[in-house]
Amino acid sequence: MTYYAHINTVENSIGKGECPCSGENIVCLEITEEVYNNIERYIYNGKDLVLDPDYEQKQAQKERERLDALTLTPADVERALYRAKGMDFDDLKALIAQQIPQVDIKGLSIEFRAKDFYRGAMAGGMRLFDVVGALLGYSTDDMDYLFKNKELPNRG
């Protein structure tokens, strides 16, 4: 079997196939089966396909963007908070007011009634759920877990 990479030099995109192709702005390269099966890990350097040195970073960024787009309802969050910590939003507001007194509690109360909570919601350059999670003893990964599973991780 012969494998080919089809590179569109205008769109800077790479496709693959088992037949050669040609066309305007298309470069066709014969590749190994290994490259064919992992084509997303390669970039075109103007001459050949080479491993993308930023592949892992790009994948991590895509995963972060996917996680940041996850949503939960306020009820989902409050239910998870209650199951894990025995707290509701009023308890959480009191904790936040105590730990971060400069926070606008009335504004926070309004946010707690939002239609949806976005995992990636930002304030002051920080993910809000990471800040709140840290106050409760949870990590960024724990907050990701909450948005994926509608519950906080079991701590024992």
Secondary structure, DSSP 8 states (H G I E B T S, - for coil): --EEEEEETTTTEEEEESS----TTEEEEEE-HHHHHTGGGEEE-SSSEEE-TTHHHHHHHHHHHHHHT-EE-HHHHHHHHHHHHS--HHHHHHHHHHH-TTS-HHHHHHHHTSS-EETT-EETTEEHHHHHHHHTT--HHHHHHHHHHSS-----
